[in-house]
Structure formats: C-alpha cells, structure tokens
Amino acid sequence: VSAAVSALLAGEADAMEVIPQRDELDRVRRAPDLKLMPYPSPFLAGLLFNVRRPLLADRNLRRAIAMLLDRETIVRSVFGAAAEVPIGSVSRMVWIAGNPVRPMAFDTVAASRLLASLGWRRGDDGIRRRAGRKLTFSVLVPTSSQSRQNAAVIAQQQLRQAGVDLQIQPVEYARFGDRSRSGDFDAVFFSWTLDPSPAFLGQFWGSRAIGADNIGGYASPVFD
C-alpha cells in the first residue's frame, strides 16, 4: 500500500481503489492535487474463531472473548475515520446492513462474569486458568497486512487486561492462505472482498461450505 500511495503522490497513477491505512490516508490528505472519495466498501475484516478447536468450540467462551474486544477503538486506531465497525458479517454496501440488528456490546464486566461462571479464574500472573490450563489461543496474521498486524496487537492488549492470553502468529501470505483453508489455526484475522448480494453469507457461514470458504467450521441448522 505504501508504495502504491507513493506512486499516486508522484503522479505515476491517477487513482487508487482503496487506501486502508490511517497514515497513508494522512499522506494523501496533505496532497493539494488529490481528493479522497469515501464510498460503501465491499471489504470486511475481523477476527474469526475456528470452532473445531476444543477450546473455542464453547459458544459462551467465544461470546465472552467477543465482549472483551473494543472494536470501535481497534477500528479508529488502525483506520481512523475511514472505516466503520460492521454489524454482523456484512459491509455497509449490502442492503441488509441497514436492518435493526443489535451488535454484541463491548462489556468487560459481563464478559468477566461469564468467564468466571465457566470456571476461568485469574492466576498469579493475571492469566485465567481452568483445571490447570491457561486461557490462551493464537491468531494467524499475514505479514503482508500491516493493518491486520496492528489490529492484532491492540486485540492482544485488550484481552490481556481481562486475563486472556492471545498469541500472535505472523506468517507470510501464501502460508497464511494454506493454513486458513486447511483449518490449521485457532483464530485468524481475515479480510474478505464481498459480493454486493447477501447470498455470499452462505458461502462463508453455511454448513455446506465447511471445508471450502467456511474456514472456521461454523455450522447452524437455523442459519442454513
């Protein structure tokens, strides 16, 4: 992205489709002969759990982890005002994004109560444990994406404050894709380009897509 923005600033390109990083946006804003044009984006990024892993198969644990993440802070820190926290798995470009769906709240108190009810209690080092096992999992991040690496670091810090140990695994892009498709991960910071129709939801979340684009193994007869 940085090289592409440099080419744009040098007059070697006329336009860029997307500039995802806040510092690169600031470079473009300072250029008097360039103009930023916001538009509904087909891009969606986030943290995806592999529900086939025994630890993350627990729905209530996943909910607690999700409530510990201040997504607004992550988005603003990484992208500034150029991005929005999505509601569910759709971008603002898709018409169903306007439906009155209530997103899961950022609530560290409720999340901590839920973790305690599941038996996850803090040890002397601040990390939660249950039956001698630490509450730890890893997240795959491609080394080619500075935005996702930055987001992973912020998520790691937020979870650590609540006693959850998130280990970041940076891998080169080809290896990232191989491990994502094979299910060789606990969690992954994904980035998808979505179709303009909500039909894509079945592609990523339908049970028939497990082993294909449904890399997290999510399955729900109600969703299907």
C-alpha positions in Angstrom: 0.0 0.0 0.0 2.8 2.4 0.9 4.5 2.0 -2.5 1.2 2.5 -4.3 0.4 5.7 -2.4 3.9 6.9 -3.2 3.3 6.3 -6.9 0.0 8.2 -6.6 1.6 11.1 -4.9 4.3 11.2 -7.6 1.8 11.4 -10.3 2.6 7.9 -11.6 -1.1 6.8 -11.0 -4.4 8.6 -11.4 -6.4 6.8 -8.7 -6.4 4.1 -6.0 -9.4 2.0 -5.3 -8.8 1.7 -1.5 -6.3 3.1 1.0 -6.8 1.1 4.2 -4.1 2.5 6.5 -4.6 5.7 8.5 -1.0 7.0 8.0 -1.3 6.5 4.2 -4.7 8.4 4.2 -3.0 11.3 6.0 -0.3 11.4 3.3 -3.0 11.7 0.6 -4.9 14.3 2.6 -1.8 16.5 2.6 -1.5 16.4 -1.2 -3.3 19.5 -2.7 -4.0 17.9 -6.0 -5.6 14.7 -4.7 -9.1 14.2 -3.3 -10.3 11.3 -1.1 -13.7 10.0 -2.1 -15.5 7.8 0.5 -17.8 5.1 -0.8 -19.5 2.0 0.5 -16.9 -0.7 0.6 -17.1 -4.4 -0.3 -14.3 -5.1 2.2 -14.8 -6.8 5.5 -12.2 -7.7 8.1 -12.3 -9.3 11.5 -11.3 -12.0 14.0 -12.6 -15.4 13.1 -12.6 -18.4 15.5 -12.0 -22.0 14.5 -14.9 -23.6 16.3 -13.5 -27.1 15.6 -10.8 -26.4 18.2 -11.9 -27.8 21.6 -11.3 -24.6 23.5 -13.2 -22.4 21.0 -16.0 -24.8 20.5 -17.5 -23.3 23.6 -20.1 -20.7 22.4 -20.1 -18.9 25.7 -16.4 -18.6 25.8 -16.4 -17.1 22.3 -19.1 -14.6 23.4 -17.0 -13.6 26.4 -14.0 -13.0 24.2 -16.0 -11.0 21.7 -17.4 -8.8 24.6 -13.8 -8.1 25.7 -12.9 -6.6 22.4 -13.4 -2.8 22.0 -13.9 -3.0 18.2 -14.6 0.8 17.9 -11.2 1.5 19.5 -9.5 -1.0 17.2 -11.1 0.4 14.1 -10.3 4.0 15.0 -6.7 3.2 16.0 -6.0 1.4 12.8 -8.1 3.1 10.2 -9.1 6.4 11.7 -12.4 7.8 10.5 -12.2 5.9 7.2 -13.8 2.7 8.4 -16.8 1.5 10.4 -17.4 -1.3 12.8 -19.6 -3.7 10.9 -22.8 -5.2 12.4 -22.5 -8.9 11.7 -20.7 -10.2 8.7 -21.8 -7.7 6.1 -20.4 -4.4 4.9 -22.4 -1.2 4.5 -22.5 -1.9 0.8 -25.0 -4.7 1.2 -28.6 -3.6 1.6 -29.3 -5.9 4.6 -26.7 -3.9 6.6 -29.5 -1.4 7.4 -31.6 -3.9 9.3 -32.0 -3.2 13.0 -29.7 -6.0 14.3 -28.2 -5.3 17.7 -24.5 -6.0 17.8 -22.8 -7.6 20.7 -21.8 -5.0 23.2 -18.3 -4.2 24.5 -18.8 -5.1 28.1 -15.8 -6.2 30.1 -17.8 -6.6 33.3 -20.3 -9.0 31.8 -17.5 -10.9 30.0 -15.6 -11.3 33.2 -18.6 -12.7 34.9 -19.3 -15.1 32.1 -15.7 -16.3 32.1 -15.8 -16.8 35.9 -19.1 -18.8 35.5 -17.3 -21.1 33.0 -14.6 -21.7 35.6 -11.9 -19.5 34.1 -10.2 -17.6 37.0 -7.2 -15.4 37.2 -3.9 -16.9 38.3 -0.9 -15.1 39.9 0.3 -13.9 36.5 -3.1 -12.4 35.7 -4.0 -15.0 33.1 -7.1 -17.1 33.6 -6.9 -20.8 34.2 -9.3 -23.7 34.5 -8.3 -27.1 35.8 -4.6 -26.0 35.4 -5.0 -24.9 31.8 -4.3 -21.3 30.7 -6.9 -19.4 28.7 -4.7 -18.9 25.7 -5.1 -19.2 21.9 -3.3 -18.0 18.9 -4.3 -15.8 15.9 -2.9 -16.0 12.4 -2.0 -12.7 10.8 -0.4 -12.2 7.3 2.9 -10.4 7.3 1.7 -8.6 4.1 -1.0 -6.7 6.1 0.2 -4.0 8.4 -3.4 -3.1 9.3 -4.2 -6.6 10.5 -0.9 -6.8 12.4 -1.7 -3.6 14.2 -5.3 -4.7 14.9 -4.0 -8.0 16.4 -1.6 -6.1 18.7 -4.5 -4.0 20.1 -6.7 -7.0 20.5 -3.9 -8.8 22.3 -3.6 -5.9 24.7 -7.3 -5.7 25.4 -7.7 -9.4 26.0 -4.6 -9.4 28.3 -6.2 -6.9 30.5 -9.1 -9.4 31.1 -6.8 -12.4 31.7 -6.9 -13.9 28.2 -3.6 -14.7 26.5 -3.7 -14.1 22.8 -0.6 -15.2 20.9 0.0 -13.5 17.5 1.4 -15.7 14.8 2.6 -13.6 11.8 3.0 -15.8 8.7 3.8 -15.0 5.0 0.8 -14.6 2.8 1.0 -18.0 0.9 1.4 -19.8 4.2 -1.4 -17.8 5.7 -3.8 -18.9 2.9 -2.8 -22.5 3.2 -3.3 -22.7 6.9 -6.5 -20.8 6.8 -8.0 -23.1 4.1 -6.8 -26.2 5.9 -8.2 -25.1 9.3 -4.7 -25.1 10.9 -5.4 -22.2 13.3 -7.2 -21.2 16.5 -8.3 -17.8 15.1 -7.4 -15.8 12.1 -7.6 -12.1 11.2 -9.4 -12.3 7.8 -10.0 -9.8 5.1 -12.7 -10.5 2.5 -14.0 -8.8 -0.6 -17.7 -9.4 -0.5 -20.3 -9.7 -3.2 -23.0 -7.0 -3.3 -25.7 -9.6 -2.6 -26.3 -11.2 0.8 -26.2 -14.6 -0.9 -22.4 -14.5 0.0 -23.4 -15.3 3.6 -24.0 -18.9 2.7 -20.6 -19.1 1.1 -18.7 -18.1 4.3 -21.1 -19.4 7.0 -23.2 -22.1 5.6 -22.6 -25.7 6.8 -22.2 -26.9 3.1 -19.2 -24.6 2.8 -17.2 -26.2 5.6 -14.0 -27.4 4.0 -14.2 -24.6 1.5 -14.8 -20.9 2.3 -16.3 -21.6 5.7 -12.8 -21.9 7.2 -13.9 -21.6 10.8 -16.2 -24.6 10.7 -19.3 -22.7 11.8 -22.5 -24.8 11.5 -26.1 -23.9 12.4 -29.2 -25.5 11.1 -31.1 -22.3 11.8 -28.7 -20.2 9.7 -28.8 -22.8 6.9 
